[in-house]
Amino acid sequence: MPGATAIEEHPSNETRERIADVIVTLPDGPQFALEVQYSALSVEAWRERHESYRRNGIVDVWLFGHAGAQSRWRDGVMYLNATQREIAASGAPVLWINPLTEEVAYATSRAWSPVRATILAQEEGELRVVPLAQWRLLEDGMFTRELVELRDATLAHLAREAAAAARRAAEEAARQAARNQIEVARERDHEAWLASSERAAAMAVLGEWPAWLAGEDPIGTRVSGERWRWFLWSEVIRPIAKDERVRSNDLLAQLVTRFGDAVGLATPDAPGGSLRAAVIAMLGAMQRPSLVSRHEQKRRGAKRFWFTRGSVREPLTPEQRAEVMRRASERGTGRVDGGSKTSSTDYRRGPGSLAGSSWR
């Protein structure tokens, strides 16, 4: 570069904060620190040196070695290490120098969204090798004419990506805020439900809250899970005749009619998936006390299932269950006491020794 002066192993300032491999000064004053880096260099070390040069008004240009730790090239592709990715993320070109052939290379890749473009590689890319004579020091680094255009396209791409990431973060923050509001509303409704006369009446029937009326709250529901499950059982499922179908679509429609949008995104004509899954899980849990029955059928390789109203009209209270267990225990004891008089001794004698039997 005509008029430029270059000094090897030159300090960046009077305190010798940095010793550059080469300090280049252009006729109109700008200074550049050319750093040829073959050995390993951590991200933290690079940042420290980069910021030091910039504090002193020096543009640092990093030329990574064509072999060794800084050149991870295979099958025609250069893979950037962590420090090189840090440089690329700023939009600056990552350069590799081969002093033996007097060439400098950079890597490019394709950006596919939202606009297709060739940009400087951010993680990996194909190398473009350019003779050293075609390179120039510009105000913000070392470039060829084509590389300036690629740098501008890369900066535009990174700006679009940053804007899209910020938009996604804002949308996720808004969704999280909405989820938090829903959870708070559901907790308040649950507190009100626990203190309500309706739950007191339910507990008078049930004795304790059964597992088949509990479960995970579906996304978007602002109604207590106990409240809407009790509603489905006491007012929708319970009146259904034995062996009649219990359709999840009907249950969801009843929930929307009763609670409106407080049950989330479900509508009578397009029920929501999260609430539907919770309703089906409730029906599945109701099989054990025989309040509903599940049926399955395999047709054309696909399995389908449905529920019907079970034979039990009312679930047993804890006291009733205890009484049933007590009577079953008494019946079992009676069978043992009044049953076969064959003792364990008879059994141990083996086949042919039991009373009334003759084995041949």
C-alpha positions in Angstrom: 0.0 0.0 0.0 1.8 3.2 -1.3 2.7 5.5 1.5 2.1 3.1 4.3 4.7 2.4 7.0 4.9 -1.0 8.7 6.9 -1.9 11.9 7.2 -5.4 13.2 6.8 -6.2 16.9 5.7 -2.7 17.7 3.9 -1.6 21.0 0.4 -0.3 20.8 1.1 2.6 23.2 3.7 4.1 25.4 2.9 1.7 28.2 3.5 -1.2 25.9 0.0 -2.6 26.7 0.1 -4.7 23.5 2.9 -5.7 21.2 1.5 -6.2 17.7 3.1 -8.5 15.1 3.0 -5.6 12.7 1.8 -2.0 13.2 0.7 -0.4 9.9 0.2 3.4 9.6 -1.4 4.9 6.5 -0.5 8.3 5.2 -3.7 9.9 6.4 -3.2 8.6 10.0 -5.2 5.4 10.6 -3.3 2.6 12.3 -3.8 -1.1 12.0 -2.4 -4.0 14.2 -1.9 -7.1 12.1 -1.9 -10.1 14.3 -0.9 -13.5 12.8 -2.2 -16.2 15.1 -1.2 -19.8 14.7 -1.4 -20.9 18.4 -4.6 -21.4 20.3 -6.4 -18.3 21.5 -9.3 -18.3 23.9 -12.4 -16.1 23.4 -11.5 -14.2 26.6 -7.9 -13.5 25.5 -9.1 -12.3 22.0 -11.6 -9.9 23.6 -9.0 -8.5 25.9 -6.6 -7.8 23.0 -9.3 -6.5 20.7 -10.7 -4.1 23.3 -7.1 -2.9 24.2 -6.4 -2.0 20.5 -9.7 -0.3 20.1 -9.1 1.8 23.2 -5.9 3.1 21.6 -7.6 3.9 18.3 -6.0 1.0 16.5 -8.0 -1.3 14.1 -6.9 -4.9 14.9 -6.8 -7.4 11.9 -6.5 -11.0 12.9 -4.9 -13.4 10.4 -5.3 -17.0 11.6 -2.7 -19.6 10.5 -3.3 -21.8 7.5 -2.4 -24.9 9.6 -2.5 -26.1 13.2 -4.9 -25.1 15.9 -6.5 -22.3 14.0 -7.3 -24.1 10.8 -9.9 -26.8 11.1 -10.3 -27.4 7.4 -11.5 -30.8 5.9 -13.4 -31.9 2.8 -13.4 -28.4 1.4 -15.1 -26.9 4.5 -13.5 -24.6 7.1 -15.0 -25.0 10.6 -14.7 -22.0 12.8 -13.6 -22.4 16.4 -15.1 -20.5 19.3 -12.9 -17.4 19.0 -13.4 -17.3 15.2 -17.2 -17.6 15.7 -17.0 -14.6 18.2 -15.4 -12.5 15.5 -17.9 -13.7 12.9 -20.8 -12.8 15.1 -19.7 -9.1 15.0 -19.9 -9.1 11.2 -16.2 -8.9 10.7 -14.5 -11.3 8.3 -12.5 -14.2 9.7 -9.2 -14.4 7.7 -6.6 -17.2 7.3 -3.2 -16.5 5.9 -0.8 -18.8 4.1 2.6 -16.9 4.1 4.2 -19.7 2.0 1.8 -19.0 -1.0 1.2 -15.3 -0.1 -2.6 -15.9 0.0 -5.4 -14.9 2.4 -8.7 -16.8 2.6 -12.1 -16.3 4.1 -15.1 -18.6 4.4 -18.7 -18.0 3.1 -22.0 -19.8 3.6 -25.6 -19.4 2.6 -28.3 -17.6 4.7 -31.7 -18.9 4.0 -34.0 -16.8 6.1 -35.6 -14.4 5.7 -33.7 -13.6 2.5 -31.4 -15.9 0.6 -27.9 -14.5 0.4 -24.2 -15.4 0.5 -22.7 -14.2 3.7 -19.5 -14.6 5.7 -19.6 -18.0 7.4 -20.8 -17.8 11.0 -19.9 -21.4 11.9 -18.6 -23.2 8.8 -18.2 -22.5 5.1 -16.3 -22.9 1.9 -13.0 -21.1 1.6 -12.3 -18.4 -0.9 -8.6 -17.9 -1.4 -7.3 -14.6 -2.7 -3.7 -13.5 -3.5 -2.3 -11.1 -0.9 -1.8 -8.4 -3.6 -5.5 -8.0 -4.0 -6.1 -7.0 -0.3 -6.4 -3.5 1.0 -6.5 -1.9 4.5 -9.7 0.1 4.8 -10.9 2.1 7.7 -12.4 -0.9 9.6 -10.2 -3.8 8.5 -8.6 -5.7 5.7 -10.7 -6.4 2.6 -11.0 -7.2 -1.0 -13.6 -5.5 -3.2 -15.9 -8.6 -3.1 -15.4 -9.0 0.7 -16.8 -5.5 1.3 -20.0 -6.5 -0.4 -20.1 -9.8 1.6 -19.4 -7.9 4.8 -22.4 -5.6 4.1 -24.7 -8.5 3.3 -23.5 -10.2 6.5 -24.2 -7.2 8.7 -27.7 -6.9 7.1 -28.4 -10.6 7.8 -27.2 -10.4 11.4 -29.4 -7.3 11.9 -32.4 -9.2 10.6 -31.6 -12.2 12.7 -31.2 -10.0 15.8 -34.5 -8.2 15.1 -36.2 -11.6 14.7 -34.7 -12.9 17.9 -35.8 -9.8 19.8 -39.3 -10.2 18.4 -39.4 -13.9 19.4 -38.1 -13.0 22.9 -40.8 -10.3 23.2 -43.5 -12.7 22.0 -42.3 -15.4 24.4 -42.3 -12.8 27.3 -45.8 -11.9 26.4 -46.9 -15.5 26.3 -45.2 -16.2 29.7 -46.9 -13.1 31.2 -50.3 -14.5 29.9 -49.5 -17.9 31.3 -48.7 -16.3 34.7 -51.9 -14.4 34.7 -53.8 -17.6 33.9 -52.1 -19.5 36.7 -52.9 -16.7 39.2 -56.6 -16.7 38.1 -56.8 -20.5 38.4 -55.2 -20.4 41.9 -57.7 -17.7 43.0 -60.6 -19.7 41.6 -59.4 -22.8 43.3 -59.2 -21.0 46.7 -62.8 -19.8 46.1 -63.8 -23.3 45.2 -62.4 -24.8 48.4 -64.4 -22.4 50.4 -67.6 -22.8 48.4 -70.8 -24.5 49.5 -70.7 -26.5 46.3 -67.5 -28.2 47.2 -68.8 -28.8 50.8 -71.8 -30.6 49.2 -69.5 -32.6 47.0 -67.4 -33.7 50.0 -70.6 -34.7 51.8 -71.2 -37.2 49.0 -67.6 -38.3 48.3 -66.1 -38.2 51.9 -62.7 -37.3 50.4 -61.6 -36.0 47.0 -61.1 -39.0 44.7 -58.2 -39.5 42.3 -60.5 -39.7 39.3 -61.5 -36.0 40.0 -57.9 -34.8 40.2 -55.3 -34.3 37.6 -53.0 -31.8 35.9 -54.6 -28.5 35.0 -54.7 -28.0 31.2 -53.0 -25.0 29.6 -55.0 -21.8 29.4 -57.7 -22.9 31.9 -58.6 -20.3 34.6 -61.1 -22.6 36.3 -60.1 -24.8 39.2 -59.5 -28.4 38.0 -61.7 -29.7 40.9 -64.5 -27.4 39.9 -64.8 -28.3 36.3 -64.3 -32.0 36.9 -67.0 -32.1 39.5 -69.3 -30.3 37.1 -68.7 -32.9 34.4 -69.3 -35.8 36.7 -72.3 -34.5 38.7 -74.2 -32.7 36.0 -73.1 -34.3 32.7 -71.8 -37.8 33.1 -73.8 -39.0 36.1 -77.2 -38.5 34.4 -76.2 -40.6 31.4 -77.8 -44.0 31.1 -75.7 -47.2 31.6 -73.8 -48.3 28.4 -74.5 -45.0 26.6 -71.5 -43.3 25.0 -69.7 -40.6 26.8 -68.2 -38.4 24.1 -65.4 -36.0 24.8 -66.7 -33.5 22.3 -70.0 -33.3 24.2 -68.1 -32.9 27.5 -66.0 -30.1 26.1 -69.0 -28.4 24.7 -70.7 -28.5 28.1 -67.6 -27.0 29.7 -67.6 -24.1 27.2 -71.3 -23.6 27.8 -70.8 -23.6 31.6 -67.5 -21.7 31.9 -67.0 -19.9 28.6 -63.5 -18.9 27.7 -62.3 -19.5 31.2 -61.6 -23.1 30.2 -59.1 -21.9 27.6 -59.1 -22.1 23.8 -61.7 -24.8 23.5 -64.9 -24.0 21.6 -67.9 -26.3 21.0 -67.0 -26.7 17.3 -63.2 -26.9 17.7 -62.3 -28.2 21.1 -58.7 -27.5 22.3 -56.2 -30.3 22.6 -54.9 -29.6 26.1 -58.4 -29.6 27.7 -59.5 -32.6 25.6 -56.5 -34.5 26.9 -57.4 -33.7 30.5 -61.0 -34.7 29.9 -59.9 -38.1 28.4 -57.5 -38.6 31.3 -60.4 -38.0 33.7 -62.5 -40.6 31.9 -59.6 -43.1 32.0 -59.3 -42.6 35.7 -63.1 -43.2 36.1 -62.7 -46.7 34.8 -61.3 -48.1 38.1 -64.5 -47.3 40.2 -66.6 -48.5 37.2 -68.1 -45.1 36.6 -67.2 -45.5 32.9 -66.0 -48.3 30.7 -63.4 -48.0 27.9 -63.7 -49.9 24.6 -61.1 -50.4 21.9 -61.3 -51.4 18.3 -58.7 -51.9 15.6 -59.7 -51.0 12.1 -57.5 -50.8 9.1 -54.4 -50.9 11.2 -55.5 -47.9 13.4 -56.7 -48.3 16.9 -59.7 -46.3 18.1 -61.3 -46.1 21.6 -64.4 -44.7 23.2 -66.1 -44.6 26.6 -69.5 -45.6 27.8 -71.3 -45.0 31.0 -70.4 -47.6 33.6 -72.6 -49.7 35.9 -71.8 -47.8 39.1 -74.2 -44.9 39.8 -72.5 -43.4 42.8 -68.9 -43.7 43.9 -68.4 -45.2 47.4 -67.5 -42.9 50.3 -64.4 -43.9 52.4 -66.7 -45.3 55.1 -68.6 -47.4 52.5 -65.4 -48.7 51.0 -64.2 -49.7 54.5 -67.5 -51.5 55.1 -67.2 -53.4 51.9 -63.7 -54.4 52.7 -64.8 -55.5 56.2 -67.6 -57.7 54.8 -65.3 -59.2 52.1 -62.8 -60.1 54.9 -65.6 -61.7 56.9 -66.8 -63.7 53.9 -63.2 -64.8 53.3 -62.8 -65.9 56.8 -66.1 -67.9 56.7 -65.0 -69.7 53.6 -61.8 -70.8 55.3 -63.5 -71.9 58.5 -66.4 -73.7 56.7 -64.7 -74.9 53.7 -62.6 -78.0 52.9 -61.2 -79.8 56.0 -58.2 -80.9 54.0 -55.2 -79.8 56.0 -51.9 -78.6 54.7 -50.6 -82.0 55.8 -52.8 -83.7 53.3 -51.5 -81.4 50.6 -47.9 -82.2 51.4 -48.5 -85.9 50.9 -48.8 -85.2 47.2 -51.1 -86.5 44.4 -53.1 -89.6 45.2 -53.1 -88.9 48.9 -55.9 -86.4 49.0 -59.2 -87.6 50.5 -61.6 -88.8 47.9 -59.2 -88.9 45.0 -57.4 -91.7 43.3 -54.5 -91.0 41.0 -53.1 -93.6 38.7 
